[in-house]
Structure formats: structure tokens, C-alpha cells
């Protein structure tokens, strides 16, 4: 495991897998196999209109700790085809609430309950939407600042936003878990022969999510999604041109978080497993962490993709808890 100075991560426990979730693949699919997610209070549904002529609005679910505290709001961002109800979103929210943090689980544009209501769709670099949410948060919710925590695709968006360093209210810290900080390398890795099952499964979920926008989105984009032969094809024919880029290559180059890391100005935790079957660790190992003192990378030999299931629970949540306690004790 590596911290910012290239040595052992001081104060963070090493990851140890819990039986029977041994190896990267079982770590990765555990949340899919065991569906029941942690129970949370119903909370409050919040809506965030987007001023871009689309008529779209984002939706999130807010939970407040009891009793309320002066800790910052934790804004959680899900991964590709995820939502506020993804297992990891609910598990992390439960942990944060127990530690006295208010939590807003945000559905990215066109995800979860907004899938059949939005004319546009989220992608790995759509930070303008997150910035719009921050601008609309009332002081009663975010008066003590915000911590942004993103998983997978949401982690890339988190790091990109932090690196852009243009916030309408105080962002006090950030964290990413299993973020594809090199989008091109991640796509290529996902399409490798060894990931055939994952690739087919994820592409199917992406197509199904897009199909929910029938009647809202131009037929050419619906057709591009429905007929995409691969993740790269989906991004090259749909995500790239739909959002103004020439195709997948430009979309990846413009939005990969690794190029934004030097711009991050708040304490940020980056957790990634080097055996992640979806996202290769090369991009993390190529970063000169010693030049980025505000960033704390925890690169574990094991853990899979958004897995990290250990004897004491989810290791990434345990590390996130330690990170936040150091900042907001």
C-alpha cells in the first residue's frame, strides 16, 4: 500500500480479504450477489433544476444525523449505471451518519429515479452538474462546507471537479474509490478477453439505462446506444459526439481525472485496488505523489472493483472514516 510519500500508509490498516470473498472477482461481484443493502431512514428528496435549457433536474436523497452536528455535508456520487440506492452508496451513507455527518446521495443526470425524465445523460466528466448542485444547497444543509465522495465513474468526476477548483461554496475535502483516472486505459482494459463477462454485463446495463429515455432523447442517440458493440463504441458513437467531442478518444482525453490531480487544493483520499479487474492500477502508479502533498493515495494489492470486503466490514469505508476523523474530529 502506498501513501503520498511513496512509503507505507501511516495510520491506515492494510486490506485483508474476508472469506469467502477471496480474489478480485469475488470482491467485485459480492455486492451484486448479496443484494440487501443497509437500511437507512427515508430522509428527504431534494431536486436541483439545471439551467441549461434541457429542463432536466437532478434528484438526491438527504439524511441528517441524530442529533445534528456541525460537520460538513458529505455528497456521494455513484458509478456507471448506479444510483442513490447502490449498495456502496447506502453502506457508506450509514457509516457517515453514524459518525455524525449529514449525507446527500446524488443521482447523476439520467440515473436512478431520473432515468426516464432527463433529456441529457451523465458522463465521467460532467462536473458542471455537480457544481450546479453545490450552488443550490442552502446554508441549513451545507453551511459547514461539503466533502465530495465518488465511486468509480463518480470518483473520476469527483477528482476532476476538485482539480478544477471552482466551487460555489466551500468544499473542504474529497475522496474517490476505484476511480478510472485514465478513461482510455480503463476502457481498453474492460474490453480485454479476460473481462468478457463484465464487459457484456456492463454494456447491457448501459443500454437498458439509455433505453429509459425513449421519447426524451433524439432517435439517433437512442439508436447509437442500442446498437453499440462495445464500451468504446458506446462512447465513440454516443457519449463523445452527443457532448460535443469528436468521439471516444477526445472524450477520454478531456475528462480523465489524472490530468486534474495537480490542481486539487483540498485534502483528498484516493483508494484503489491494484487487482481491480475493471480499472488497471498503472495510472495510479505513474503519478508522482510526492509532488501532491494534499493527496493521500491508498493503493492496495487486493480489493477488486468497489469491493474491499474485509473481516471488519468494508475496508474502503474504514479508511474513509479514519481520513475524515483526522480532518473533522
Secondary structure, DSSP 8 states (H G I E B T S, - for coil): ---TTSS--TT-----B-TT--SHHHHHHHHHHS---------EEEEEE-TTTT--EEEEEEE--SS--S--EEEEE--TT--TTSHHHHHHHHHHHHTT--EEEEE-TTSGGGTTT-SS---TT-HHHHHHHHHH--HHHHTT-EEEEEETHHHHHHHHHHHHT--SS-EEEEEEES--SSHHHHHHHHTSGGGHHHHHHHHHHHHHHHHTTTTTS-HHHHHHHHT--SHHHHIIIIIHHHTTSSSHHHHHHHH-GGGGGGG--SEEEEEEETT-SSS-SHHHHTS-GGG-TTEEEEEES--TTTT-EETTEEHHHHHHHHHHHHH--
